[in-house]
Amino acid sequence: MHYTPEMEKAMQQSNKIGYEEYERKLDKRIAVEKRRQDEYEKCKQMSAEIDSHMYTR
């Protein structure tokens, strides 16, 4: 896959590694994906809490 400079910059800023290392090292890839999943779950929970507050007033 071809990665744009913007994609590389975002990967570096959010995960402190580049796409080349991400693709090459399984342990790094697993760590990145675990952080992404944790962040997704946290955001989903926050969204549900906000929704419940909006509809209970």
DAWOQUI-V257216 format. One record per residue. N is the residue number from 0. RES is the residue in one letter. SS is DSSP state (helix for helix, strand for strand, loop for the rest). PHI is phi as a letter, one per 30 degrees, with the letter a starting at -180 (999 if undefined). PSI is psi in whole degrees, 0 to 359 (999 if undefined). Layout:
N;RES;SS;PHI;PSI
N;RES;SS;PHI;PSI
//
This chain:
0;M;loop;999;143
1;H;loop;c;127
2;Y;loop;c;132
3;T;loop;d;161
4;P;helix;e;326
5;E;helix;d;320
6;M;helix;d;318
7;E;helix;d;316
8;K;helix;d;315
9;A;helix;d;319
10;M;helix;d;317
11;Q;helix;d;315
12;Q;helix;d;320
13;S;helix;d;334
14;N;helix;b;354
15;K;loop;i;21
16;I;loop;b;160
17;G;loop;c;171
18;Y;helix;d;325
19;E;helix;d;313
20;E;helix;d;322
21;Y;helix;e;316
22;E;helix;d;329
23;R;helix;d;328
24;K;loop;c;113
25;L;helix;d;318
26;D;helix;d;323
27;K;helix;d;318
28;R;helix;d;317
29;I;helix;d;318
30;A;helix;d;316
31;V;helix;d;313
32;E;helix;d;326
33;K;helix;d;317
34;R;helix;d;319
35;R;helix;d;317
36;Q;helix;d;317
37;D;helix;d;317
38;E;helix;d;319
39;Y;helix;d;313
40;E;helix;d;319
41;K;helix;d;315
42;C;helix;d;321
43;K;helix;d;318
44;Q;helix;d;316
45;M;helix;d;319
46;S;helix;d;318
47;A;helix;d;320
48;E;helix;d;318
49;I;helix;d;315
50;D;helix;e;317
51;S;helix;d;325
52;H;helix;d;326
53;M;helix;d;324
54;Y;helix;c;354
55;T;loop;c;1
56;R;loop;c;999
//
